[in-house]
Amino acid sequence: MTSYIVTCPACGTGNRIPADREGIQGQCGSCHAALPPLYHHPQPMDSGSFDGFVAAYPGPVLAEFWAPW
């Protein structure tokens, strides 16, 4: 099973997160602080969902904008 390492913003501990827990906020195994949700696949958004997602997400967000020809 694929997993990813998410660093705790409170204590710096690396936490292994299973790939099937994408988008679910976890808890640090060491200090029990909230971990940011992990997204490893692009999240399709529209003009109605983008602002809310970016405002609520605690980490950096990489956005790609495109328009059909």
SVG drawing of the C-alpha trace seen along z (x, -y; Angstrom):
<svg xmlns="http://www.w3.org/2000/svg" viewBox="-20 -33 30 35">
<polyline fill="none" stroke="black" stroke-width="0.4" points="0.0,0.0 1.3,-3.5 1.7,-6.0 3.1,-9.5 4.9,-11.4 3.3,-14.5 5.3,-16.7 3.5,-17.9 3.4,-21.7 3.5,-21.7 6.4,-19.4 8.0,-18.5 7.5,-14.7 7.0,-12.9 3.7,-11.0 3.0,-8.2 -0.4,-8.7 -1.9,-5.9 -2.8,-7.0 -6.5,-6.0 -6.8,-8.8 -6.5,-11.6 -8.2,-14.8 -8.8,-13.7 -7.3,-15.6 -5.2,-13.4 -3.6,-13.7 0.1,-13.6 1.1,-10.4 3.6,-12.2 2.0,-15.4 -1.6,-14.8 -1.8,-18.1 -4.0,-18.4 -2.2,-17.5 -3.2,-19.2 -5.1,-17.1 -3.0,-15.5 -4.0,-15.8 -1.8,-13.9 -4.2,-14.1 -5.4,-17.3 -8.7,-18.5 -11.0,-19.8 -12.6,-23.1 -14.8,-25.8 -15.2,-29.5 -17.6,-28.6 -15.4,-26.2 -11.9,-27.6 -11.9,-30.5 -13.3,-28.5 -10.8,-25.7 -7.8,-28.0 -9.0,-30.1 -9.5,-27.0 -6.5,-24.9 -3.7,-25.4 -0.8,-24.7 0.5,-25.9 -1.7,-25.4 -0.5,-24.9 -3.1,-26.0 -3.2,-25.6 -5.7,-27.6 -6.7,-26.9 -9.4,-27.7 -10.7,-25.6 -9.9,-27.1"/>
</svg>
